[in-house]
Amino acid sequence: MNKMFFVPFISIVLIALDYYVWMAVKTAFRNARQSIQNTAKYTFWGFTIFILLGIISYNALPLHAWKNEIRITFMAIVMISVITKLFIIIFLLIEDITRFFRWGTKKVLKKDPSAISRHEFLSQAALAVGAVPAATFAFGIISGAHDYTVEHIPLKIKGLPSAFKGLKIAQISDIHTGSFFNKTAVKGGVEMLMREKADVVFFTGDLVNNESKEVQNYFDVFNKVKAPLGVFSTLGNHDYGDYVSWSSPAAKKQNLKDLMKAHELMGWDLLMDEHRFLEESGEKLAIIGVQNIGLGRFPWYGNLEKAHKGTEEASAKLLLSHDPNHWNAEVTKKYHDIDVAFAGHTHGTQFGVKIAEMRWSPAQYVYKQWAGLYQEGDQQIYVNRGYGYLGYPGRVGMPPEISVFTLS
């Protein structure tokens, strides 16, 4: 959406939400001293003005005008504020619907319906309900953002040559270096990855949020990611700089070149619609990597036909493709010899529930394959929940993931 329309639109929406919530706040404090009521009013609407001014500034100024820490903090405040108010509004809507029916009933019975007003207790209860997501998402920033989890996945591939049985592959995805605020914790996650002693490491895209320079502060962390048989990487939708305004097409093109150079300097083999072979005992395993291939609002830059060409002699084929939608859009339709695809992109929406085999996340209503291992026939895809985060600088119930596969 064009910024000229986005800022007024989002401002109107936020003011409308805040006014509805304010009615509950006002009711909850109506029996308090006047000084307390005034404090509540000025604090509530002062915070609303702060948010609106921040949104206007964020959209009017260049991206680099905001320091990374300030930008992350502001986005966290907005996210927690909106989610909290939505919970309050849902609670209030239930009450208002009940009040409406009570009002209608009294009107039909010709009783005085004017006395039906919002209860002070229910308004206070709504505010208490809103405090729960506020506390939860705040904890998701403090604790969940860097609560790295190693997932060990046995990966059975039909017809896998014995030479590659036992091969250990680690996958990370969606690093988003521009979102990080705790370098020590990020470094700790990389150390966890290296302790797994994988033979090969895959990185499946989104090294940055927007600009290649985001890598600079974390270059000395991620250049430690090594593996005996190599680190193979690919690009995600955020790596192309599509979500920021550039001074010229040349500047955007240079940004991508700089990002590709960062992969090279870290020792990562960036596959731009290409493939590589791992060879052992006369057998070949193909690692195929494509640029981002997405659907709808996500760009289709990659060329799987080009990347796949020349892999006929490989006994097994593994694909690195950032967006899991690509799997059903093209892979399972045309490339039945690709055994396993590795993807990321969804982040599991950084929110959900994962208890043993039970998983739920809003991501499942958007993506058919959103986290974990999926299979159709002899083909499989694994969707990594991501190493970093975007927008909301935390995670609730969907911890950042380091995937470790053992082939059999």
Secondary structure as the mmCIF struct_conf table of DSSP 4:
data_model
#
loop_
_struct_conf.conf_type_id
_struct_conf.id
_struct_conf.beg_label_comp_id
_struct_conf.beg_label_asym_id
_struct_conf.beg_label_seq_id
_struct_conf.end_label_comp_id
_struct_conf.end_label_asym_id
_struct_conf.end_label_seq_id
HELX_RH_AL_P HELX_RH_AL_P1 LYS A 3 ALA A 28
TURN_TY1_P TURN_TY1_P1 PHE A 29 ASN A 31
BEND BEND1 ALA A 32 ALA A 32
HELX_RH_AL_P HELX_RH_AL_P2 GLN A 34 ALA A 60
BEND BEND2 LEU A 61 LEU A 61
HELX_RH_3T_P HELX_RH_3T_P1 LEU A 63 ALA A 65
BEND BEND3 TRP A 66 TRP A 66
HELX_RH_AL_P HELX_RH_AL_P3 ASN A 68 VAL A 108
TURN_TY1_P TURN_TY1_P2 LEU A 109 LYS A 110
TURN_TY1_P TURN_TY1_P3 SER A 114 ALA A 115
HELX_RH_AL_P HELX_RH_AL_P4 GLU A 120 ILE A 142
TURN_TY1_P TURN_TY1_P4 SER A 143 SER A 143
HELX_RH_3T_P HELX_RH_3T_P2 GLY A 144 HIS A 146
STRN STRN1 THR A 149 LEU A 155
TURN_TY1_P TURN_TY1_P5 LYS A 158 GLY A 159
HELX_RH_3T_P HELX_RH_3T_P3 SER A 162 PHE A 164
TURN_TY1_P TURN_TY1_P6 LYS A 165 GLY A 166
STRN STRN2 LYS A 168 ILE A 172
HELX_RH_3T_P HELX_RH_3T_P4 THR A 177 SER A 179
HELX_RH_AL_P HELX_RH_AL_P5 LYS A 183 ARG A 195
TURN_TY1_P TURN_TY1_P7 GLU A 196 GLU A 196
BEND BEND4 ASP A 199 ASP A 199
STRN STRN3 VAL A 200 THR A 204
BEND BEND5 GLY A 205 GLY A 205
BEND BEND6 ASN A 209 ASN A 210
HELX_RH_3T_P HELX_RH_3T_P5 SER A 212 TYR A 218
HELX_RH_AL_P HELX_RH_AL_P6 PHE A 219 PHE A 222
TURN_TY1_P TURN_TY1_P8 ASN A 223 LYS A 224
TURN_TY1_P TURN_TY1_P9 PRO A 228 LEU A 229
STRN STRN4 VAL A 231 THR A 234
HELX_RH_3T_P HELX_RH_3T_P6 ASN A 237 TYR A 240
TURN_TY1_P TURN_TY1_P10 ASP A 242 TYR A 243
BEND BEND7 VAL A 244 VAL A 244
BEND BEND8 SER A 247 SER A 248
HELX_RH_AL_P HELX_RH_AL_P7 PRO A 249 LEU A 265
TURN_TY1_P TURN_TY1_P11 MET A 266 GLY A 267
STRN STRN5 TRP A 268 LEU A 270
BEND BEND9 MET A 272 ASP A 273
STRN STRN6 GLU A 274 GLU A 280
TURN_TY1_P TURN_TY1_P12 SER A 281 GLY A 282
STRN STRN7 GLU A 283 GLY A 289
STRN STRN8 ILE A 293 ILE A 293
TURN_TY1_P TURN_TY1_P13 GLY A 296 ARG A 297
BEND BEND10 PHE A 298 PHE A 298
STRN STRN9 TRP A 300 TRP A 300
HELX_RH_AL_P HELX_RH_AL_P8 LEU A 304 HIS A 308
TURN_TY1_P TURN_TY1_P14 LYS A 309 GLY A 310
TURN_TY1_P TURN_TY1_P15 GLU A 312 GLU A 313
BEND BEND11 SER A 315 SER A 315
STRN STRN10 ALA A 316 LEU A 320
BEND BEND12 HIS A 322 HIS A 322
TURN_TY1_P TURN_TY1_P16 PRO A 324 PRO A 324
HELX_RH_AL_P HELX_RH_AL_P9 ASN A 325 HIS A 326
HELX_RH_PI_P HELX_RH_PI_P1 TRP A 327 VAL A 331
HELX_RH_AL_P HELX_RH_AL_P10 THR A 332 LYS A 334
TURN_TY1_P TURN_TY1_P17 HIS A 336 ASP A 337
STRN STRN11 VAL A 340 ALA A 343
HELX_RH_3T_P HELX_RH_3T_P7 HIS A 347 GLN A 350
STRN STRN12 PHE A 351 PHE A 351
STRN STRN13 VAL A 353 ILE A 355
TURN_TY1_P TURN_TY1_P18 ALA A 356 GLU A 357
STRN STRN14 MET A 358 TRP A 360
HELX_RH_3T_P HELX_RH_3T_P8 PRO A 362 TYR A 365
TURN_TY1_P TURN_TY1_P19 VAL A 366 VAL A 366
BEND BEND13 LYS A 368 GLN A 369
BEND BEND14 ALA A 371 ALA A 371
STRN STRN15 GLY A 372 GLU A 376
TURN_TY1_P TURN_TY1_P20 GLY A 377 ASP A 378
STRN STRN16 GLN A 379 VAL A 383
BEND BEND15 TYR A 387 GLY A 388
BEND BEND16 LEU A 390 GLY A 394
STRN STRN17 VAL A 396 VAL A 396
BEND BEND17 GLY A 397 MET A 398
STRN STRN18 GLU A 401 LEU A 407
#
